[in-house]
Amino acid sequence: MRAVVCLPTYNERENLEPMVRSLGAQLDPSRDRVLVIDDNSPDGTGALADKLAQELPWVSVLHRPEKQGLGPAYIAGFRHAIAAGAELVIEIDCDFSHDPAD
């Protein structure tokens, strides 16, 4: 595994699929991964993330039991990515405040 893009979410149902697909267009799916870190979003973001992970083999989901904030979500994602053997860990917000093409 080369790179893992950590994508924290909380109530990002509307943005999640467009962001994941935008990232997929930029990544090498044979080597790179997207890790959705969901803080038990009440809008169904976590369930949509699971659906995307079933469809797209380069997507995985880390479910957290409650909203704990952006910083702790990134730390959990970084730990998960490093434990999985990532050579590069990238952070990006799901609300498109970061351009996936960058």
Secondary structure by P-SEA (a helix, b strand, c coil): ccbbbbbbbccccccaaaaaaaaaaacccccbbbbbbbcccccaaaaaaaaaaaacccbbbbbbcccccaaaaaaaaaaaaaaacccbbbbbbccccccccc
